[in-house]
Amino acid sequence: MKDEIKKGTNESKEERKMADKEKKVSNKPTKGEEKTGNVSRRRFLKSTGLVVGGAAAGIYIGNNSHALAHETPIKDGYAGTVLRVNLTTGKIIMEPTTNYEIGKYIGARGLNIKTLYDEVKAGTDALSPENKLILGVGPLVGTRAPSTSRMTITAMSPLCTYGESNIGGLFPIQLKFAGYDQVIISGRSKKPVYLSIVNDKAELKDAAHIWGKGAHEAQDAIIKTADAGTQVISIGPAGENLVRYACIKGTGKNTAGRTGLGAVMGSKNLKAIAARGTGSTELDKPKRFLEINKKLYKGIEAVSDHVNGICATQVPKNFMVDPSLAVIGNYEASSMEGWNNELLDKFDKDYIDKYVGCAKCPIRCYGRTNVPGLPKTIVACFPMGDFSSRLKSTNLVGMVENVTMCNHYGLDATSTGAVIALIYELYDKGILTKEDAEDIPLDRRDKDTVNILMRKIAYREGKIGKLFAEGSVRAAREIGKGAEYYVVHTRGLEPPLADTRIVKGKALSNAVVSRGESTRAFGPPEMSSFDKTPKGLEKHEKAKKQMKELYGTEKAAFHYEYDGKGALISRMDIVTTVYDCVGACKFASDAVLGVFGLDDLLQMLSLATDIDCSEQEVFVAGERTVNLERAFLAREGITRDDDDLGEKLFKEPVPSGPHKGDILERDKFEKMKSDFYNVRGWDVQTGVPGRKKLEELGLDYVADELETILGTSTAKG
Ligand code: SF4
């Protein structure tokens, strides 16, 4: 009975309303109406009751303004407008998306890095007004395609140089329906504000009454006075206090968790962004589009037993195959008493009352908890591990309480779990002392200690709070006494969940991908080598053949092998980047769950847009995106040496359990990196994209700039 309840309740009321609305207006012309721009425009105006007019609506319109973009339905996948907000001057302008090289980058993550690279100068302080916070929604957002309600947020990161995080839920759809493909926020407001976007009316509003509130409390306060259907993203106290791993929370507990983008918002005195759009999408071939979607929805339904709730408890249980892959403490063990499938099953049975997901996503990968005495919340795989195995705790009810507080403060759960695990280990090793701990009971490692630590960090209180609000690397450098050795990170970002001493491709991807960890881009082929069930063995045989065909070696299909991983990870990273660019969820891709592949995505894209959707073209757009991201890093002085994970994983083998003795071997790891750079066309000595590759991608100006900044030798290739 309980399972039926879980499966039968995917979408919230608001999500269902949104889906119904799409069914009605998006993919089918209304009876009697032709699908011409004018008729559709009339329908849109009628539905909104808006009198559209930039200046009249209190908006400054730039020279290239085209207010009509907001009056017509979204055609060809793009809403048509980029919104620019300068918080220093209060000036808000709109520009046509066609001013931007949309075809070359597809949208969202691609278009965001193009803006970031071109407009944020090398050496910019991430917490200065000169940094830009960029929101991008891809062309499939707002259509009926499954798992396509994702938005990428990009900025210079205060934690790890390149900042990028992805968020789902209803906010991206509202932003698209309001008429925007991208929002670019610069400057710093003198006083706390929030940005309100209602169709083509964008304005800055006073946020004094919500400054200091928890992330979700702030959202509730805005929603109370806003139009029905408004969705909000916001920061909590951690973002306001510039904690370098503060996150951005969305309504429905969605999160742009990684790389400290909440601190970027805080540095701009921007508490929240609210979006409400009454637009719609219109497709040229709605029937064909619906047919494909139907097929995809059916396919996902067929694997629902496996994928529903996978981010709640099933990741450690099924997908990761083996709970001993989860990081325990600060990489101090590979198993602990009571950490097993039975524990996760019991938690699922007793406390997860519903599997939930982003709008239009039948995967419903999250679990909603119902724990007596606690507000209902959403748990996903990473926060679940971050506040249990990561802290050597099997108290999953305590984990729910910690996740709730983490959401309230607006901290990134993964960095927070890693930072607290580090604090514990440094204390155990005598590097942090009782005097350093001040009033924090570091000997008592329960949920309450975790809550105290989070509060101290979010408000930068006391010695520990101030130190660790800076992130683990900066804190360890400040502490000295050898503390840096214990930090596992790439360019300052703490990695999630899986112990990368065991899974070599995952180790490589964490080290080399743009933001410094690839939460969702690693290798099911290599993961298949864990599964010893008959079905698993069959999958593994297939993976071996596929790896041999694609990369010339079966070894890429084994988690403990280093060969073939350079090419495998390079491809997976580019494919998942394409998912980000179109607004689809990487979790659905072949790189993770495999519920729909690149070919399915391309079919949907070709029916929704004018883009040349040959696999080659789209792949090149993804390649262009990751190359520009890498060039952004190179311009900031990042080189091959920074593509690392910290010494600990190369010196200390997994101490116990089924993977006892696994370790990263430095020479083999470096060889994997070289393989990766070679496949990418990057300089093997420096990890900088080569001129030849950049020119191939039409990025000649980037090659020129890198040569000027870094010297000719670094950008050769
Ligand atoms: S797979 Fe999960 S994260 Fe991705 S769109 Fe679906 S519900 Fe959201």
Boltz pocket constraint, residues with backbone or C-beta under 6 A from the ligand:
constraints:
  - pocket:
      binder: B
      contacts: [[A, 147], [A, 148], [A, 149], [A, 168], [A, 169], [A, 356], [A, 357], [A, 358], [A, 359], [A, 361], [A, 362], [A, 363], [A, 364], [A, 365], [A, 366], [A, 585], [A, 586], [A, 587], [A, 588]]
      max_distance: 6.0
